[in-house]
Amino acid sequence: MKEHLSTILTLVCAVLVIALIVVKHFDNAQHDTDTGSITDFSNRLDSAQIQIGTYVGTLLTVSNSLDATSNSLVECRSAEMAFSNQLADAESTVALDTEQITNLTRQIADSSSENQALTGRVAELTNQVAVLTGQIAMTQSNLDMANKNYALLENRFRIDVAERVVAERKFNDPWELQAQMQNLKQHPATAISADSIYAGLDVEVKSNTFHVIAPN
């Protein structure tokens, strides 16, 4: 009986040892599996955190972009308003320029008419200047002739004065006067005429003009 009990106890112990070994092996396998799962979950958690960080950065970037876009929209609206005002000013300026161009065109047409009239007047004045130039040349020629005649007359006048002085001195001299009277008695003078008066004076006298003959 004791032998059977010992055998049973031995078998029970062996079974317990085997069961313990099996449980230990199962626990080790489970531990390894759990460790792998935990490591995988940890890696996934790290990856998820990294992705979350990336997503947070992307969200911040998108938020900043949205803010910048909002600011850009505000600036665009401001620029649009400014451009609209500039466009209105430009249209007003174009309208004023168009009116000024119309006025300038009318003034140019009037100026063209005036220029044509002035051109005709200039041509007329040019002809008058040509006529006056000819008259001035003729007048200058006449003036030169008059100056020449004046010089000749001045010279002749001096000669006449000298001859008159000589005649007066002879007239005041009794001996010269007696000799002249004796000469007139012996050689009486012919009738005195205009030609005889101007004879030898180198002067041609007509109705209203005279001309000095240049001496040789």
Buried (B, 14 or more C-beta within 10 A) or exposed (E): EEEEEEEEEEEEEEEEEEEEEEEEEEEEEEEEEEEEEEEEEEEEEEEEEEEEEEEEEEEEEEEEEEEEEEEEEEEEEEEEEEEEEEEEEEEEEEEEEEEEEEEEEEEEEEEEEEEEEEEEEEEEEEEEEEEEEEEEEEEEEEEEEEEEBEEBBEEBEEEEEEEEEEEEEEEEEEEBEEEBEEEEEEEEEEEEEEEEEEEEEBBEEEEEEEEBEEEE
